[in-house]
Amino acid sequence: MSKVLWTEAEIVVLCAAFANLDFSAGDDEKGESRRIAKAFGRTSGTVDMQWRNIKKYLANGDNKKIGERVKYWAETTLNRPHVVSRLSVHYCREKDWDLLDLVAEGECSNDKK
Protein backbone atom coordinates (compact mmCIF):
# COMPACT_ATOMS: atom_id res chain seq x y z
CA MET A 1 0.00 0.00 0.00
CA SER A 2 1.45 3.36 -1.01
CA LYS A 3 1.78 6.27 1.36
CA VAL A 4 -0.57 9.20 0.70
CA LEU A 5 1.44 12.41 0.79
CA TRP A 6 0.16 15.29 2.88
CA THR A 7 -1.05 18.29 0.93
CA GLU A 8 0.08 21.80 1.71
CA ALA A 9 -3.46 22.67 2.83
CA GLU A 10 -3.52 19.77 5.31
CA ILE A 11 -0.13 20.73 6.75
CA VAL A 12 -1.08 24.40 7.11
CA VAL A 13 -4.35 23.56 8.87
CA LEU A 14 -2.62 21.04 11.12
CA CYS A 15 0.07 23.58 12.06
CA ALA A 16 -2.59 26.19 12.88
CA ALA A 17 -4.45 23.68 15.06
CA PHE A 18 -1.14 22.71 16.71
CA ALA A 19 -0.51 26.37 17.56
CA ASN A 20 -4.01 26.86 19.02
CA LEU A 21 -4.54 23.63 20.96
CA ASP A 22 -2.87 21.76 23.79
CA PHE A 23 -0.39 19.16 22.57
CA SER A 24 -2.61 16.37 23.92
CA ALA A 25 -5.32 17.30 21.38
CA GLY A 26 -3.26 15.64 18.65
CA ASP A 27 -3.40 12.23 20.31
CA ASP A 28 -5.21 9.74 18.10
CA GLU A 29 -7.73 9.03 20.88
CA LYS A 30 -8.79 12.68 21.21
CA GLY A 31 -11.82 14.21 19.54
CA GLU A 32 -9.83 17.00 17.89
CA SER A 33 -7.48 14.54 16.21
CA ARG A 34 -10.40 12.44 15.03
CA ARG A 35 -12.16 15.51 13.60
CA ILE A 36 -9.04 16.54 11.71
CA ALA A 37 -8.57 13.00 10.43
CA LYS A 38 -12.18 12.80 9.25
CA ALA A 39 -11.95 16.16 7.47
CA PHE A 40 -8.73 15.14 5.72
CA GLY A 41 -9.88 11.60 4.92
CA ARG A 42 -7.05 10.15 7.00
CA THR A 43 -6.70 8.04 10.12
CA SER A 44 -6.32 9.67 13.51
CA GLY A 45 -3.04 7.73 13.83
CA THR A 46 -1.54 9.56 10.84
CA VAL A 47 -2.71 12.89 12.26
CA ASP A 48 -1.10 11.97 15.60
CA MET A 49 2.17 11.07 13.86
CA GLN A 50 2.29 14.34 11.90
CA TRP A 51 1.35 16.29 15.05
CA ARG A 52 4.34 14.72 16.82
CA ASN A 53 6.56 15.55 13.84
CA ILE A 54 5.64 19.22 14.19
CA LYS A 55 6.46 19.16 17.90
CA LYS A 56 9.72 17.26 17.34
CA TYR A 57 10.88 19.67 14.66
CA LEU A 58 10.05 22.78 16.70
CA ALA A 59 11.78 21.32 19.76
CA ASN A 60 14.89 19.87 18.10
CA GLY A 61 15.33 21.64 14.79
CA ASP A 62 16.24 19.64 11.73
CA ASN A 63 15.20 16.01 11.56
CA LYS A 64 15.79 13.99 8.42
CA LYS A 65 12.59 11.96 8.85
CA ILE A 66 10.34 15.02 8.79
CA GLY A 67 9.22 16.31 5.40
CA GLU A 68 10.41 19.65 4.07
CA ARG A 69 6.87 21.08 3.82
CA VAL A 70 6.18 20.19 7.45
CA LYS A 71 9.45 21.87 8.46
CA TYR A 72 8.62 24.97 6.42
CA TRP A 73 5.11 25.39 7.80
CA ALA A 74 6.16 24.57 11.38
CA GLU A 75 8.81 27.34 11.11
CA THR A 76 6.26 29.70 9.61
CA THR A 77 3.84 28.89 12.45
CA LEU A 78 6.55 29.81 14.93
CA ASN A 79 7.69 33.01 13.19
CA ARG A 80 4.55 34.24 11.43
CA PRO A 81 1.55 32.64 13.15
CA HIS A 82 -0.91 35.16 11.69
CA VAL A 83 0.00 33.98 8.16
CA VAL A 84 -0.65 30.35 9.05
CA SER A 85 -3.86 31.21 10.86
CA ARG A 86 -5.32 33.20 7.98
CA LEU A 87 -4.25 30.66 5.37
CA SER A 88 -5.70 27.81 7.43
CA VAL A 89 -9.04 29.62 7.64
CA HIS A 90 -8.96 30.05 3.86
CA TYR A 91 -8.23 26.34 3.32
CA CYS A 92 -10.95 25.25 5.75
CA ARG A 93 -13.50 27.36 3.93
CA GLU A 94 -12.29 26.38 0.47
CA LYS A 95 -12.24 22.66 1.24
CA ASP A 96 -15.34 22.74 3.47
CA TRP A 97 -13.40 21.36 6.44
CA ASP A 98 -15.38 21.89 9.63
CA LEU A 99 -12.29 22.85 11.63
CA LEU A 100 -12.52 26.63 11.92
CA ASP A 101 -12.94 26.48 15.69
CA LEU A 102 -9.59 24.63 15.90
CA VAL A 103 -7.60 27.01 13.70
CA ALA A 104 -9.22 30.46 13.82
CA GLU A 105 -8.29 31.47 17.37
CA GLY A 106 -5.04 33.13 16.31
CA GLU A 107 -6.75 35.09 13.52
CA CYS A 108 -9.49 36.30 15.84
CA SER A 109 -7.00 37.49 18.45
CA ASN A 110 -4.93 39.23 15.76
CA ASP A 111 -8.03 41.09 14.57
CA LYS A 112 -8.54 42.50 18.09
CA LYS A 113 -5.10 44.14 18.17
VEXVEX-166367 format. One line per field, with one value per atom (N, C-alpha, C): residue number from 1; residue in one letter; x, y, z. Coordinates in Angstrom, 3 decimals, always signed. Layout:
# residues N
n <- c(NUM; ...) $
res <- c(A; ...) $
c1 <- c(X; ...) $
c2 <- c(Y; ...) $
c3 <- c(Z; ...) $
# end
This chain:
# residues 113
n <- c(1; 1; 1; 2; 2; 2; 3; 3; 3; 4; 4; 4; 5; 5; 5; 6; 6; 6; 7; 7; 7; 8; 8; 8; 9; 9; 9; 10; 10; 10; 11; 11; 11; 12; 12; 12; 13; 13; 13; 14; 14; 14; 15; 15; 15; 16; 16; 16; 17; 17; 17; 18; 18; 18; 19; 19; 19; 20; 20; 20; 21; 21; 21; 22; 22; 22; 23; 23; 23; 24; 24; 24; 25; 25; 25; 26; 26; 26; 27; 27; 27; 28; 28; 28; 29; 29; 29; 30; 30; 30; 31; 31; 31; 32; 32; 32; 33; 33; 33; 34; 34; 34; 35; 35; 35; 36; 36; 36; 37; 37; 37; 38; 38; 38; 39; 39; 39; 40; 40; 40; 41; 41; 41; 42; 42; 42; 43; 43; 43; 44; 44; 44; 45; 45; 45; 46; 46; 46; 47; 47; 47; 48; 48; 48; 49; 49; 49; 50; 50; 50; 51; 51; 51; 52; 52; 52; 53; 53; 53; 54; 54; 54; 55; 55; 55; 56; 56; 56; 57; 57; 57; 58; 58; 58; 59; 59; 59; 60; 60; 60; 61; 61; 61; 62; 62; 62; 63; 63; 63; 64; 64; 64; 65; 65; 65; 66; 66; 66; 67; 67; 67; 68; 68; 68; 69; 69; 69; 70; 70; 70; 71; 71; 71; 72; 72; 72; 73; 73; 73; 74; 74; 74; 75; 75; 75; 76; 76; 76; 77; 77; 77; 78; 78; 78; 79; 79; 79; 80; 80; 80; 81; 81; 81; 82; 82; 82; 83; 83; 83; 84; 84; 84; 85; 85; 85; 86; 86; 86; 87; 87; 87; 88; 88; 88; 89; 89; 89; 90; 90; 90; 91; 91; 91; 92; 92; 92; 93; 93; 93; 94; 94; 94; 95; 95; 95; 96; 96; 96; 97; 97; 97; 98; 98; 98; 99; 99; 99; 100; 100; 100; 101; 101; 101; 102; 102; 102; 103; 103; 103; 104; 104; 104; 105; 105; 105; 106; 106; 106; 107; 107; 107; 108; 108; 108; 109; 109; 109; 110; 110; 110; 111; 111; 111; 112; 112; 112; 113; 113; 113) $
res <- c(M; M; M; S; S; S; K; K; K; V; V; V; L; L; L; W; W; W; T; T; T; E; E; E; A; A; A; E; E; E; I; I; I; V; V; V; V; V; V; L; L; L; C; C; C; A; A; A; A; A; A; F; F; F; A; A; A; N; N; N; L; L; L; D; D; D; F; F; F; S; S; S; A; A; A; G; G; G; D; D; D; D; D; D; E; E; E; K; K; K; G; G; G; E; E; E; S; S; S; R; R; R; R; R; R; I; I; I; A; A; A; K; K; K; A; A; A; F; F; F; G; G; G; R; R; R; T; T; T; S; S; S; G; G; G; T; T; T; V; V; V; D; D; D; M; M; M; Q; Q; Q; W; W; W; R; R; R; N; N; N; I; I; I; K; K; K; K; K; K; Y; Y; Y; L; L; L; A; A; A; N; N; N; G; G; G; D; D; D; N; N; N; K; K; K; K; K; K; I; I; I; G; G; G; E; E; E; R; R; R; V; V; V; K; K; K; Y; Y; Y; W; W; W; A; A; A; E; E; E; T; T; T; T; T; T; L; L; L; N; N; N; R; R; R; P; P; P; H; H; H; V; V; V; V; V; V; S; S; S; R; R; R; L; L; L; S; S; S; V; V; V; H; H; H; Y; Y; Y; C; C; C; R; R; R; E; E; E; K; K; K; D; D; D; W; W; W; D; D; D; L; L; L; L; L; L; D; D; D; L; L; L; V; V; V; A; A; A; E; E; E; G; G; G; E; E; E; C; C; C; S; S; S; N; N; N; D; D; D; K; K; K; K; K; K) $
c1 <- c(+0.849; +0.000; +0.891; +0.618; +1.449; +1.022; +1.992; +1.781; +1.132; +0.092; -0.571; +0.129; +0.717; +1.440; +0.478; +0.948; +0.160; +0.183; -0.968; -1.052; -0.614; -0.283; +0.084; -1.074; -2.289; -3.460; -3.586; -3.421; -3.521; -2.447; -1.243; -0.135; -0.376; -0.812; -1.076; -2.163; -3.250; -4.347; -3.889; -3.124; -2.621; -1.691; -0.819; +0.073; -0.714; -1.759; -2.588; -3.276; -3.811; -4.448; -3.418; -2.224; -1.142; -0.843; -0.819; -0.514; -1.626; -2.867; -4.011; -4.474; -4.033; -4.538; -3.431; -3.829; -2.871; -2.275; -1.045; -0.392; -1.208; -1.849; -2.610; -3.760; -4.216; -5.324; -4.975; -3.683; -3.257; -3.220; -3.406; -3.399; -4.524; -4.230; -5.210; -6.498; -6.517; -7.730; -8.586; -8.081; -8.791; -9.758; -10.802; -11.815; -11.282; -10.375; -9.829; -9.075; -8.251; -7.482; -8.402; -9.442; -10.399; -11.151; -11.490; -12.165; -11.262; -10.003; -9.044; -8.883; -8.736; -8.574; -9.777; -10.964; -12.178; -12.231; -11.925; -11.951; -10.960; -9.786; -8.730; -8.872; -9.762; -9.881; -8.700; -8.210; -7.049; -7.419; -6.492; -6.701; -6.217; -6.776; -6.317; -4.871; -4.440; -3.042; -2.068; -2.436; -1.537; -1.532; -2.665; -2.706; -1.816; -1.928; -1.104; +0.379; +0.771; +2.171; +2.673; +1.878; +2.293; +2.334; +1.403; +1.355; +2.650; +3.090; +4.340; +5.550; +5.481; +6.563; +6.717; +5.593; +5.643; +6.312; +5.878; +6.463; +7.955; +8.319; +9.718; +10.584; +10.105; +10.878; +11.041; +9.964; +10.046; +10.920; +10.968; +11.777; +13.254; +13.523; +14.887; +15.512; +14.779; +15.334; +15.282; +16.257; +16.245; +16.134; +15.339; +15.199; +14.971; +15.822; +15.791; +14.511; +13.803; +12.595; +11.339; +11.478; +10.343; +10.409; +9.276; +9.218; +9.520; +10.033; +10.409; +9.216; +8.053; +6.874; +6.438; +6.525; +6.183; +7.165; +8.445; +9.455; +9.159; +8.881; +8.620; +7.423; +6.320; +5.113; +5.195; +5.938; +6.160; +6.964; +8.004; +8.808; +7.948; +7.127; +6.257; +5.257; +4.759; +3.844; +4.528; +5.780; +6.546; +6.831; +7.232; +7.692; +6.623; +5.603; +4.546; +3.193; +2.783; +1.554; +0.311; +0.263; -0.907; -1.061; +0.050; -0.004; -0.611; -0.151; -0.651; -2.114; -2.475; -3.862; -4.795; -4.455; -5.319; -5.394; -4.260; -4.246; -5.038; -4.949; -5.701; -7.207; -7.627; -9.044; -9.483; -8.663; -8.964; -9.121; -8.162; -8.226; -9.453; -9.769; -10.948; -12.220; -12.317; -13.501; -13.516; -12.377; -12.289; -12.590; -12.105; -12.244; -13.441; -14.184; -15.339; -14.966; -13.836; -13.404; -13.999; -14.741; -15.381; -14.383; -13.365; -12.292; -11.988; -12.817; -12.516; -12.313; -13.080; -12.940; -11.588; -10.912; -9.593; -8.462; -8.697; -7.604; -7.762; -8.955; -9.217; -8.877; -8.543; -8.289; -7.226; -6.117; -5.042; -5.495; -6.274; -6.746; -7.680; -8.552; -9.486; -8.733; -7.737; -6.998; -6.168; -5.674; -4.925; -5.841; -7.083; -8.025; -8.364; -8.215; -8.540; -7.435; -6.247; -5.102; -5.173) $
c2 <- c(-1.181; +0.000; +1.239; +2.170; +3.359; +4.416; +5.201; +6.268; +7.460; +8.036; +9.205; +10.446; +11.222; +12.414; +13.472; +14.217; +15.290; +16.491; +17.095; +18.287; +19.500; +20.563; +21.795; +22.293; +22.219; +22.667; +21.893; +20.582; +19.769; +20.164; +20.372; +20.726; +22.092; +23.051; +24.396; +24.346; +23.659; +23.561; +22.826; +21.769; +21.035; +21.907; +22.683; +23.582; +24.650; +25.182; +26.188; +25.573; +24.368; +23.681; +23.405; +22.972; +22.709; +23.962; +25.107; +26.365; +26.798; +26.398; +26.860; +25.897; +24.649; +23.630; +23.109; +22.465; +21.761; +20.606; +20.244; +19.163; +17.872; +17.613; +16.372; +16.236; +17.342; +17.300; +16.512; +16.370; +15.643; +14.142; +13.669; +12.228; +11.554; +10.406; +9.743; +9.321; +9.360; +9.031; +10.261; +11.435; +12.680; +13.083; +13.768; +14.209; +15.148; +16.050; +16.996; +16.266; +15.314; +14.538; +13.763; +13.198; +12.438; +13.344; +14.551; +15.505; +15.908; +16.169; +16.539; +15.380; +14.184; +12.996; +12.814; +12.967; +12.797; +13.850; +15.092; +16.163; +15.887; +15.387; +15.140; +13.798; +12.941; +11.605; +10.724; +10.893; +10.151; +9.445; +8.668; +8.041; +8.992; +8.827; +9.669; +9.327; +8.110; +7.729; +8.515; +8.775; +9.558; +11.024; +11.525; +12.890; +12.980; +12.014; +11.966; +11.970; +11.162; +11.072; +12.416; +13.055; +14.338; +15.419; +15.362; +16.288; +16.184; +14.945; +14.715; +15.182; +15.046; +15.547; +17.056; +17.768; +19.221; +19.562; +18.897; +19.163; +18.834; +17.685; +17.263; +18.271; +18.711; +19.674; +20.993; +21.507; +22.776; +22.675; +21.503; +21.321; +21.067; +20.322; +19.866; +20.390; +21.172; +21.638; +20.547; +20.533; +19.640; +18.170; +17.442; +16.011; +15.420; +14.532; +13.991; +13.221; +12.737; +11.958; +12.813; +14.109; +15.016; +15.715; +15.728; +16.307; +17.797; +18.244; +19.650; +20.594; +20.202; +21.076; +21.207; +20.126; +20.189; +21.121; +20.996; +21.873; +23.337; +23.601; +24.972; +25.569; +24.838; +25.391; +25.421; +24.512; +24.570; +25.830; +26.114; +27.337; +28.572; +28.560; +29.703; +29.898; +28.809; +28.889; +29.563; +29.242; +29.813; +31.295; +31.656; +33.010; +33.958; +33.410; +34.240; +33.559; +33.385; +32.636; +33.219; +34.529; +35.157; +34.701; +34.456; +33.983; +32.580; +31.721; +30.347; +30.327; +31.155; +31.207; +31.631; +32.701; +33.195; +32.212; +31.622; +30.657; +29.410; +28.994; +27.812; +28.067; +29.270; +29.621; +29.559; +30.100; +30.055; +28.607; +27.736; +26.338; +25.633; +25.884; +25.246; +25.640; +26.900; +27.362; +26.802; +26.849; +26.377; +24.883; +24.107; +22.656; +22.145; +23.077; +22.737; +21.804; +22.101; +21.355; +22.044; +21.336; +21.888; +21.927; +22.769; +22.846; +24.284; +25.223; +26.628; +26.910; +26.242; +26.478; +25.989; +25.126; +24.629; +25.516; +26.268; +27.015; +28.527; +29.047; +30.464; +31.306; +30.706; +31.474; +32.545; +32.174; +33.133; +34.297; +34.024; +35.086; +36.017; +35.471; +36.299; +37.209; +36.664; +37.487; +38.537; +38.233; +39.232; +40.371; +40.069; +41.094; +42.068; +41.651; +42.501; +43.481; +43.253; +44.139; +45.433) $
c3 <- c(+0.000; +0.000; +0.000; -0.900; -1.007; -0.003; +0.398; +1.362; +0.662; +1.264; +0.702; +1.265; +0.367; +0.793; +1.331; +2.299; +2.876; +1.938; +1.758; +0.926; +1.742; +1.033; +1.714; +2.579; +2.070; +2.829; +4.143; +4.086; +5.306; +6.315; +5.851; +6.749; +7.381; +6.585; +7.113; +8.187; +7.906; +8.869; +10.124; +9.958; +11.122; +11.962; +11.320; +12.061; +12.820; +12.199; +12.877; +14.092; +13.930; +15.060; +16.150; +15.759; +16.708; +17.536; +16.877; +17.560; +18.510; +18.226; +19.018; +20.105; +20.032; +20.956; +21.866; +22.948; +23.793; +22.990; +23.304; +22.572; +22.632; +23.752; +23.919; +22.922; +22.346; +21.383; +20.128; +19.833; +18.646; +18.825; +20.048; +20.308; +19.532; +18.969; +18.102; +18.811; +20.126; +20.877; +21.184; +20.882; +21.213; +20.103; +20.489; +19.539; +18.470; +18.858; +17.891; +16.790; +17.185; +16.213; +15.284; +15.840; +15.025; +14.051; +14.503; +13.604; +12.447; +12.761; +11.712; +10.737; +11.276; +10.427; +9.508; +10.056; +9.253; +8.138; +8.475; +7.475; +6.348; +6.700; +5.718; +5.004; +5.502; +4.920; +5.285; +6.503; +7.004; +8.305; +8.816; +10.117; +11.216; +12.402; +13.512; +13.888; +13.582; +13.830; +12.962; +11.705; +10.842; +11.261; +11.743; +12.261; +13.500; +14.394; +15.601; +15.236; +14.250; +13.855; +13.304; +12.469; +11.899; +12.977; +13.914; +15.054; +15.854; +16.093; +16.823; +16.018; +14.692; +13.842; +13.976; +14.023; +14.189; +15.519; +16.583; +17.901; +17.913; +17.359; +17.340; +16.583; +15.447; +14.663; +15.410; +15.986; +16.696; +17.944; +18.561; +19.764; +19.457; +18.361; +18.102; +16.823; +16.061; +14.787; +13.741; +12.885; +11.733; +12.139; +11.388; +11.564; +10.183; +9.776; +8.422; +8.099; +9.102; +8.852; +8.714; +8.884; +8.790; +7.435; +6.733; +5.398; +5.367; +4.237; +4.075; +4.211; +3.692; +3.820; +5.273; +6.019; +7.447; +8.154; +7.847; +8.460; +8.128; +6.859; +6.419; +7.160; +7.186; +7.801; +9.325; +9.928; +11.378; +11.718; +10.931; +11.114; +10.916; +9.896; +9.611; +10.748; +11.309; +12.448; +13.626; +13.832; +14.934; +14.701; +13.488; +13.192; +12.657; +12.010; +11.427; +11.619; +12.868; +13.151; +12.492; +12.321; +11.687; +10.240; +9.551; +8.162; +8.121; +9.003; +9.051; +9.460; +10.411; +10.860; +9.727; +9.057; +7.976; +6.816; +6.467; +5.371; +5.743; +6.998; +7.427; +7.375; +7.737; +7.644; +6.181; +5.300; +3.861; +3.391; +3.748; +3.318; +3.885; +5.151; +5.751; +5.008; +4.668; +3.933; +2.516; +1.849; +0.474; +0.356; +1.301; +1.241; +2.036; +2.661; +3.472; +4.625; +5.252; +6.439; +7.662; +8.443; +9.632; +10.794; +10.639; +11.630; +12.046; +11.640; +11.924; +13.408; +14.257; +15.692; +16.215; +15.479; +15.897; +15.398; +14.330; +13.696; +13.743; +13.985; +13.821; +15.031; +16.158; +17.369; +17.160; +16.536; +16.306; +15.439; +14.403; +13.519; +14.290; +15.086; +15.837; +16.811; +17.489; +18.450; +17.723; +16.529; +15.762; +15.319; +15.018; +14.573; +15.702; +16.948; +18.089; +18.396; +17.865; +18.167; +17.391) $
# end
